[in-house]
Amino acid sequence: MIPRTADDRSGSEAKTSTGYAWWVVIALTAIYTLSFVDRQILGLLVPSIKRDLGVSDTQIGLLQGLAFSLFYTLMGLPIGRIADRWNRRNLIVGGILVWSLFTTLGSVAKSFLLLFLTRIGVGVGEATLSPAGYSMLSDYFPKQKLGVAISVFYMGVFIGSSLALLVGGTTVDMLARTPFIDVPVLGTMASWRLTFVIVGLPGVLFALLAWTIREPIRRNLLASADGRTTQLSFGEGVAQIRIRWQSVAGISLGMVCQGMITYGLLAWIPTFFQRVHHWSPGQSGRALAAILLTFGCLGMYLGGRLSDRWQKRGVREGPLKVAVISAIGTLLLMPVALMVPKPEWTLALLAPALCFDALAMGTSVAALQHIFPNQVRGQVSALYLFILNLGGGSLGPLLPGVFNDYLFHNPNMVGYSLAITIAIGAIGMLIAFRSTYGAYRTHYEMMKAA
């Protein structure tokens, strides 16, 4: 079997216009935004959860990291396989309904264990979105435009986190004046619990939005010698990944380190401003939302444009070069931002640091799509997300809590705990991506030649 350009006519027969392709990007970005609102809202509720459930910082780190990441990663592997064989639009619709349900159920969790289980449910639902979304976008866009398209999709990380901080922070401030609220059907509950209901219920509307997306024609399928496209067995898919294992390992491990930075920051930066600078959730939410939305999205867009420009010039490892620049800029700026004495200085340094941090988030995903045939893209995306979230998604939120409890023995040292976590991540990211240049060039040329 050889990779070749071929169409799967089970998708839409009509030629997709550029305008419609960008509508799909916008719709998927909106859905990804919702997923990150549901994922990140817990970060603003740390004081209330600690007070009502009696949990430690380490347990908070588990709720924000391992509880979500464990099943997000485990379910992602079979879901990636399904995305390569089944209707990807329908898969996303089902996932939205599942994660929104479990977000809402977080409002009635009465113990650490029950809240942990609801976060697992959120992870199971959200595991459907990225493998299916990456695969769909690789069919809607050519290689020279895929970097920007996936980077825009990935902006949902920062748009969602910003909305969680802005809306969630303001809601927490408002509800703080009323410790308990009577809610129809649910009865009387602590006011902070209502936040889970507010961010969970809109999932039904977003599922309807996903339903409007057309399943695209599958392109760049692996075909037999006589030109017929074929479904690959699980073993054959694994063999395709094994051939390119150096690139998959280098990109995935590099993004584990990047994930430590991003997920650690998103999980603990609201708590940092509340503990160290005594800001309210609303104050920290509004300030951080503005920076995340502006500079996080700007970094993703610039990273996608830079990667696509290098692609057009024949620089095969362009997406990896973007990641090296990202690691260097983050290492120089972000740890310092968390150790300066004034909040205004922190915000001023955090803005460009977030821009650097975001450069590689979309381009690394696009890099994997470039070197694999269509039948394997969902599976390799799921494997990538498995490694990313089990590593970076767990360690990023967990390590600052561990450093607080066992290294500094002081919750107010959260800024230094974050700085250490981020420095470790940036150095690891730099080493992983730079050492993968040669293997990636080989695998890119292999796919191009075929």
PyMOL commands that set and color helices and strands:
alter all, ss='L'
color gray80, all
select helices_A, chain A and resi 18-53+57-64+66-83+88-108+112-126+129-140+143-154+156-175+191-200+203-211+234-243+245-276+281-312+318-337+343-358+360-370+374-408+411-434+437-449
alter helices_A, ss='H'
color red, helices_A
select strands_A, chain A and resi 2-3+180-183+187-190+222-223
alter strands_A, ss='S'
color yellow, strands_A
deselect
rebuild
show_as cartoon
